[in-house]
Amino acid sequence: MKKISLLLVIALLVSSFVFQISANAAESDVVKIRLPFDSAKLSGNKWGKFASGGGGQYHIAEDYVSVKDGKVYACADGVVKGKWSDSKTIGCGLYIQHTINGETFCAEYGHITNIPDPLKKVGAPVKCGDLLGYVCQKKDSKKPGYLATFKYATHLHWSIKPGAWKGGKWYAGSDKDLYYSSPEAVKKAGFVNPSDYIKKKIK
C-alpha cells in the first residue's frame, strides 16, 4: 500500500513538472504585440486620406487624439533606428524597427515628448509595451508632454512601413513627407494602414 501511495506521489510530481514546462513554453510562444496606446480616438487625418488640411492629399499615417494619459507605447519588441526633434512646434519622434515572428517592420511614433534617455540613442533595444513618451499638449503644465512653446500637433502621428529600416526620414517636420498625390502613391512608397496591420497580427 505504501509503495502504491509513493508511486502515486511521484506520478503527480512528474505530471505537475511536465505541465509547468508546457505552460512556460506556451507562454514564451505568445506573440508580444499591441497598439501604441491604451485607448485613443482616430482623428480625421486617416491613413490614405487627409480629411482636414494638406490640400486634400493622401496621408501616410494615422493621427490619434484623446490618447489615454497621453502615454505612447512600443507596439512590439524592436530597436531604435532614428529620432527627430523640433520641440518648439511639433515635439519629437522615434523610428523603431520591430520584429514579430521573424517579420520585420518599421514604425514612426511622432509628436511625442519626454522620451526616456535610454531610447534617445540609435541601437537602443525596445520591448513591447515600453513607454516611449507622451503626446504633445499645451493644456496643462502639470502633465507630462507639456511644452510652453508648443504650437501644433497635439496628437500621435503613427505610421508603419513593412521591411527593414533603410534610413531617411518619413516626417521630421516636413509636410512634403506627409502627403502623397494618391492612395496608390502612398502604397507605392511602402506605407500601410498601421492599425489594420497591427490588429491582424494581434488576432
N, C-alpha and C positions, 0 to 999 in steps of 0.2 A: 504493500500500500504506500509505503514511504517512497519507494522507487518511482511509482506512478506519479505521485504528487511532485516529486523532484523533476521528473521528465516534463510534466505539465508547466511547471515554473520556468524551466529552461526554454520550452517551446514558446511560451508567452513572451519571454525576454527577447528571444531571437526575432519573433514576428514584429515586436514593437520596434526593434532596432532597424529592421528592414523597412518598416513603414516610415520611420523617421528619415531614412536615407532617400526614399522615394519622394517624400514630401519636400525635402530640401532640394532635390533635383528638379522637381516640378516648379518650385519657387524660383530657382535660378533660370529656368527656361522662359519665365514670364517676360514678355517684351515690355520694356520701360519706355512709355511714350505718353504724352499728354498735350493738352492745349496750353498756350503760354500764359494763361490766366485762370483764376478760379471761376470767374464769371465776367461777362462784358457784353456790350451791345455793338453790333456791327453798324457802322455809320453808313451814310450814303456813298462813301468812297469805297466801292466794292472792287474786287478783282475783275479786270476786264472792262469795267465801265465806271468812269469817274462822273458821278452824278452832279457834283457841285464844284464849279471852278475847273481849271485845267483845260478850258476851251472845249469841254465835252469829249476830250480824248480818252484813251483807254489806260487804266491804272494797273501797275504791275503787282500791287499788293492789296491787302485788306486793311482798313483802318478801323480800330476798335475804340469806343469811348465807354465811359462808366465802368472802367476796369476795377474790379473789387479791390479795395485798399490800395489801388494804384500799383499793385505788385505784378511784375513780369517775370515769368519763369522759363527756364530752358525746357523745350518740348521733348528733348531726348539727350542721351549721352553725346558728347562731342568734344571739339577742340576750337578754341577761339582763333579765327583766321584774320580778323581785322576789326578796326574801330574807327568811327568818325565822330567828330565833335564840332559843335557850333552852339555852345551853351547859351549864348545871348538871344538866339532866336528859335532854334529847333531842338535843343538838347543834344543828346548823343545817340550813337547807335552801335550795335555789335553785329559782326558777321560770324556765325558759328557753323562749322561743318559737323553734321550729325551722321551717325551710322546706326541703322536698325537692321538686325539680322543680315548683316553684310551689305545692305543697301545704303548708299551714301547720298546725302542731300545737304544743301546749304540754306541757312535761314538768316534773314535780316530782322533784327529787333530794333526799330527806330523810334526816336523821340522819347528817350528814357534818360534818367539822371541817377545819381547815387549808385553808379556801377561799383561793385566791390573791387578793391585794389587788385586782388589776385587775377581778376578777369580782364584787367586792362592790358594785359600782356599777350601778344600773339604766341600761340602754343599752349596757353593755359587750358588744362582739362576742365570739362564741364560735365556734371551729372544731371540726369533728368530730374527736374524739379528744383534745381539750384536757382536761387533768387538772382536775377540779372540786374535788377534795378527797379525804378519806379517811373510810371508815366509822368511826363512833364505836366505841371499845372501851376497856375498862378492864383489860386483861390484862397489857400490857407497857408500862411508862412510857418505854421507849426507842424505841417505834414511833410514827409519825405517827398521829394520831387519838386518842391517849391523853388522857383528861380525868380529873383526880384526883377531881373532884366528880361525875363522871358516874354516873347511876343506871340509865337504861333505854335500850332501843332500839339494841342492838348489831347493827344490820342496815341495809341500804339500803332505804328506802321509795321506790318508783318508780311514779309514776302518769302517765298520758297522757290528754289531752283534745284531740281534733281541733278545729281552728279557731284564730283569732287570740286573743291574750290579752285578757281582759275584766276584769282586776282581781280583787280578792278573794283569799282565802287558802283553799287546799284542806285544809291541815292546821294548820301553825303551832302545834302543841302542843295543839290542842283535839280531843279524841276525838269530839266531835259531828260534826266534819268528815270523820271517817274511815269511818264506818259508815252504811249505809242499811238500811231495813227489808226490802228485797227486791232480787233481781238486776235487776228491771225499774227500780227506783228509781235504782240505780247507773247504768244505761244512760241513763235519762231525764236524769240530771244531766250526761251527756255523756262519762262516763269509759269507756275501752275497755281491753281486756286489753293492757298495754304490750308484753310480749314478742311476742305474736302480731302486733300492729300493726307492730312494727319488723322482725320476721323476714320478713313478707310483702314488705316494701319491699327488704330485702336480696336476696331472690330475684329 
